[in-house]
Amino acid sequence: MRVGYIGLGNMGKPMASHLAPAGFETTVFDLVPDSVEALVKTGARAGASVLEVAAASDVLCLCVPADEHVRAVLLGDGASGALDELAPGGVVVIHSTVRPETVEEMHAMALQRGCTVIDASVTGGERGARAGELIFLVGGDDAAVEKVRPVLDASSKLVIHAGPRCAGAKLKLAVNLLTYVHWAAVREAFGLAEVAGIDSKHLIEATRANGQLSDMEMQFVPEAALPQEMILPDDRQDALRVQLFNAEKDLAHALELARAAGLALPTAAAVSQGMARIYRVEDRRRR
């Protein structure tokens, strides 16, 4: 099977690194040449553009930052997009955390070209991607999901087919809502311990022993426990702003989904307003 992969960032690169070694004829593209070169070393072929990658693909995977990037890749930005080069019968796999409406919009455009779109959101983080132990949250018709399942299996320990198209995107928003509420609780608990003069190791010992601090939450503890002076350097702030962008985007999508269903999410709304403080991003406009 020919697999194309567009978007080789913190998640996309380690996810795509499993494909060529698993036996897939893999073509990749990213705006950062070093990321492409890293994949070439695993056996993938470098595509010169998104159009070239799409033309060489039966399954086209996207792992780009946000909705507008998904549209730009598939539809083009004033020119041809990847859908114009994908052969009839091709399947587009959207790994990005996007609005369910974006998935439906892209599927409608793909249908005009004899192709289909499924959403295969990801949870498990960069560590899980490197280890090939991700969890995919998938929405789509049975035939399309089964076609791409071997591709998903290459970098995962579990594939959850949550339902029809958009079910994976909706499930991911619920998962991420829970994640960021947990992050907020961890940050505030460690902040309280710090100002109260309690060593963070004692907070970890107590909350691990009583089951409150999960393995997932432990991933955020090193960040939460860092002294403020270690958060201030520009390179650290730049990395935190990327995390902040994703958190605010995902929570905004979750709140939008809830509003459309007539559901109030007051805790999620409060957390979404405080993500800059949770990540300790130095930006007075967002505090």
C-alpha positions as CSV (number, residue, x, y, z in Angstrom):
1,M,0.0,0.0,0.0
2,R,1.2,3.5,-0.9
3,V,1.0,5.9,2.1
4,G,1.6,9.6,2.0
5,Y,2.3,11.7,5.0
6,I,2.1,15.5,5.3
7,G,3.1,17.2,8.5
8,L,6.2,16.0,10.3
9,G,6.1,18.0,13.5
10,N,6.4,16.8,17.1
11,M,3.8,14.1,16.5
12,G,3.8,13.6,12.8
13,K,7.5,12.8,12.5
14,P,7.6,10.0,15.0
15,M,4.2,8.6,13.8
16,A,5.4,8.5,10.2
17,S,8.7,7.0,11.1
18,H,7.0,3.6,11.7
19,L,5.5,3.4,8.2
20,A,8.4,2.5,5.9
21,P,9.9,0.0,8.3
22,A,6.5,-1.6,8.4
23,G,6.6,-2.2,4.7
24,F,4.6,0.7,3.3
25,E,5.7,2.6,0.3
26,T,5.9,5.9,2.0
27,T,6.2,9.4,0.6
28,V,6.5,12.4,3.0
29,F,6.4,16.2,2.9
30,D,7.0,19.0,5.4
31,L,8.1,22.6,5.2
32,V,11.1,21.8,7.4
33,P,13.7,19.9,5.2
34,D,15.4,18.3,8.3
35,S,12.2,16.6,9.3
36,V,11.8,15.2,5.8
37,E,15.5,14.0,5.8
38,A,14.9,12.2,9.1
39,L,12.1,10.2,7.5
40,V,14.1,9.5,4.4
41,K,16.6,7.7,6.7
42,T,13.8,5.4,7.8
43,G,13.2,4.4,4.2
44,A,10.6,6.9,3.1
45,R,10.8,9.0,-0.1
46,A,10.8,12.8,0.0
47,G,8.0,14.4,-1.8
48,A,8.7,17.8,-3.5
49,S,5.2,19.1,-2.6
50,V,1.9,18.1,-1.1
51,L,0.7,17.5,-4.7
52,E,3.5,15.0,-5.4
53,V,2.8,13.2,-2.1
54,A,-0.9,12.9,-2.9
55,A,-0.3,11.6,-6.4
56,A,1.9,8.8,-4.9
57,S,-0.7,7.8,-2.3
58,D,-3.5,5.4,-1.8
59,V,-3.8,6.6,1.8
60,L,-2.9,10.2,2.6
61,C,-2.3,11.1,6.2
62,L,-2.4,14.7,7.5
63,C,-0.8,15.7,10.8
64,V,-0.9,19.5,10.6
65,P,-1.6,22.1,13.3
66,A,-5.2,23.3,12.8
67,D,-8.3,23.4,10.6
68,E,-6.9,26.1,8.2
69,H,-3.9,24.0,7.5
70,V,-6.0,20.9,6.7
71,R,-8.0,23.0,4.2
72,A,-4.8,24.5,2.7
73,V,-3.3,21.1,2.1
74,L,-6.3,19.4,0.7
75,L,-7.9,22.3,-1.2
76,G,-4.9,24.4,-2.0
77,D,-4.4,28.0,-1.1
78,G,-5.3,29.7,-4.3
79,A,-4.0,26.8,-6.4
80,S,-4.4,23.0,-6.7
81,G,-4.7,21.0,-3.5
82,A,-3.8,17.4,-2.6
83,L,-7.3,16.3,-3.4
84,D,-6.8,17.2,-7.0
85,E,-4.0,14.7,-7.2
86,L,-5.3,11.8,-5.1
87,A,-6.6,9.0,-7.3
88,P,-10.2,7.9,-7.0
89,G,-10.6,5.4,-4.2
90,G,-8.0,7.2,-2.1
91,V,-8.6,7.7,1.6
92,V,-7.6,10.9,3.5
93,V,-6.8,10.3,7.2
94,I,-7.0,13.5,9.3
95,H,-4.9,13.1,12.5
96,S,-5.1,16.8,13.4
97,T,-7.4,17.8,16.2
98,V,-10.0,19.8,14.3
99,R,-13.7,20.8,14.3
100,P,-16.0,17.9,13.3
101,E,-17.4,20.3,10.7
102,T,-14.0,20.5,9.0
103,V,-13.9,16.8,8.6
104,E,-17.4,16.8,7.0
105,E,-16.4,19.7,4.7
106,M,-13.3,17.9,3.5
107,H,-15.2,14.7,3.0
108,A,-17.8,16.5,0.8
109,M,-14.9,17.8,-1.3
110,A,-13.2,14.4,-1.4
111,L,-16.4,12.7,-2.6
112,Q,-16.5,14.9,-5.7
113,R,-13.2,13.3,-6.6
114,G,-14.2,9.7,-5.8
115,C,-12.3,9.7,-2.5
116,T,-13.2,9.6,1.2
117,V,-12.1,11.2,4.4
118,I,-11.9,9.6,7.9
119,D,-10.8,11.3,11.2
120,A,-8.2,9.4,13.2
121,S,-7.3,11.6,16.1
122,V,-4.4,10.7,18.3
123,T,-3.8,10.4,22.0
124,G,-0.7,9.2,23.7
125,G,1.7,12.1,23.1
126,E,5.1,12.3,21.5
127,R,6.4,9.5,23.8
128,G,3.7,7.2,22.6
129,A,4.4,8.1,19.0
130,R,8.1,7.3,19.2
131,A,7.3,4.0,20.9
132,G,4.6,3.1,18.4
133,E,2.0,2.9,21.3
134,L,-0.5,5.6,20.3
135,I,-4.2,5.3,20.6
136,F,-6.2,6.3,17.6
137,L,-9.7,7.6,17.9
138,V,-11.4,7.0,14.6
139,G,-14.6,8.0,12.8
140,G,-15.6,6.8,9.4
141,D,-17.3,4.2,7.4
142,D,-16.3,0.6,8.0
143,A,-14.7,0.0,4.6
144,A,-12.5,3.1,4.8
145,V,-11.4,2.4,8.3
146,E,-10.5,-1.2,7.6
147,K,-8.5,-0.1,4.5
148,V,-6.3,2.2,6.7
149,R,-6.2,0.1,9.8
150,P,-2.8,-1.5,8.9
151,V,-1.4,2.0,8.6
152,L,-2.8,3.0,12.0
153,D,-1.6,-0.3,13.5
154,A,2.0,0.6,12.6
155,S,2.2,3.3,15.2
156,S,-0.4,2.3,17.8
157,K,-1.3,-0.1,20.5
158,L,-5.1,0.5,20.2
159,V,-7.4,1.7,17.4
160,I,-10.9,2.7,18.7
161,H,-13.4,2.9,15.9
162,A,-15.8,5.3,17.7
163,G,-18.5,5.4,15.1
164,P,-19.3,7.2,11.8
165,R,-17.3,10.1,10.4
166,C,-16.5,12.8,13.0
167,A,-16.9,10.4,15.9
168,G,-13.1,10.3,16.4
169,A,-12.8,14.1,16.3
170,K,-15.6,14.5,18.8
171,L,-14.1,11.8,21.1
172,K,-10.7,13.5,20.9
173,L,-12.2,16.8,22.1
174,A,-13.7,15.1,25.1
175,V,-10.4,13.4,25.9
176,N,-8.5,16.7,25.6
177,L,-11.0,18.5,27.7
178,L,-10.3,16.0,30.5
179,T,-6.5,16.4,29.9
180,Y,-6.5,20.1,30.3
181,V,-8.7,20.1,33.3
182,H,-6.2,17.7,34.9
183,W,-3.3,19.9,33.8
184,A,-5.0,22.8,35.6
185,A,-5.5,20.9,38.8
186,V,-1.8,19.7,38.8
187,R,-0.5,23.2,38.2
188,E,-2.5,24.7,40.9
189,A,-1.8,22.0,43.5
190,F,2.0,22.3,42.8
191,G,1.8,26.0,42.9
192,L,0.1,25.9,46.3
193,A,2.7,23.5,47.6
194,E,5.5,25.7,46.4
195,V,4.2,28.9,48.1
196,A,3.4,26.9,51.3
197,G,7.0,25.7,51.5
198,I,6.2,22.0,50.8
199,D,8.7,20.0,48.8
200,S,7.0,18.8,45.6
201,K,8.4,15.3,46.2
202,H,6.1,15.0,49.2
203,L,3.1,16.1,47.1
204,I,4.0,13.5,44.5
205,E,4.5,10.8,47.1
206,A,1.1,11.5,48.8
207,T,-1.0,11.8,45.6
208,R,0.6,8.8,43.9
209,A,0.0,6.7,47.1
210,N,-3.6,7.6,47.3
211,G,-4.2,7.3,43.5
212,Q,-5.0,10.9,42.8
213,L,-1.9,11.6,40.6
214,S,-2.2,9.4,37.5
215,D,0.5,8.3,35.1
216,M,-0.9,10.8,32.6
217,E,-0.8,13.6,35.1
218,M,2.8,12.7,36.0
219,Q,3.8,13.7,32.4
220,F,2.9,17.3,33.4
221,V,4.5,17.3,36.8
222,P,8.1,18.1,35.7
223,E,6.6,21.2,33.9
224,A,4.4,22.2,36.9
225,A,7.2,21.8,39.4
226,L,9.8,23.9,37.5
227,P,10.8,27.1,39.3
228,Q,9.5,30.3,37.6
229,E,13.0,31.4,36.6
230,M,13.4,28.3,34.5
231,I,10.3,29.1,32.5
232,L,11.4,32.6,31.5
233,P,14.0,32.0,28.8
234,D,12.8,32.7,25.2
235,D,13.3,29.2,23.9
236,R,11.3,27.8,26.8
237,Q,8.5,30.4,26.3
238,D,8.4,29.6,22.5
239,A,7.8,25.9,23.3
240,L,5.2,26.8,25.8
241,R,3.4,29.0,23.3
242,V,3.0,26.1,20.9
243,Q,1.4,24.0,23.7
244,L,-0.8,26.9,24.6
245,F,-1.9,27.3,21.0
246,N,-3.0,23.7,20.9
247,A,-4.7,23.8,24.3
248,E,-6.7,26.9,23.5
249,K,-7.7,25.6,20.1
250,D,-8.9,22.3,21.4
251,L,-10.8,23.7,24.3
252,A,-12.5,26.3,21.9
253,H,-13.6,23.4,19.7
254,A,-14.9,21.4,22.7
255,L,-16.9,24.4,23.9
256,E,-18.3,25.0,20.5
257,L,-19.4,21.4,20.2
258,A,-21.0,21.6,23.6
259,R,-22.8,24.8,22.8
260,A,-24.3,23.3,19.6
261,A,-25.7,20.5,21.7
262,G,-27.1,22.8,24.4
263,L,-24.6,21.7,27.1
264,A,-22.8,24.0,29.5
265,L,-19.2,23.3,30.3
266,P,-18.3,25.8,33.1
267,T,-15.2,24.1,34.2
268,A,-13.8,23.8,30.7
269,A,-14.7,27.4,30.1
270,A,-12.8,28.5,33.2
271,V,-9.8,26.4,32.3
272,S,-9.7,27.7,28.7
273,Q,-9.5,31.2,30.0
274,G,-6.6,30.3,32.3
275,M,-4.3,28.2,30.0
276,A,-1.7,30.9,29.8
277,R,-1.3,30.8,33.5
278,I,-1.4,27.0,33.6
279,Y,1.5,26.9,31.1
280,R,3.1,30.1,32.6
281,V,3.3,31.8,29.3
282,E,4.5,35.4,29.8
283,D,1.8,37.3,27.9
284,R,-0.1,40.1,29.9
285,R,-2.9,40.2,27.3
286,R,-3.9,36.6,28.2
287,R,-3.8,36.7,32.0
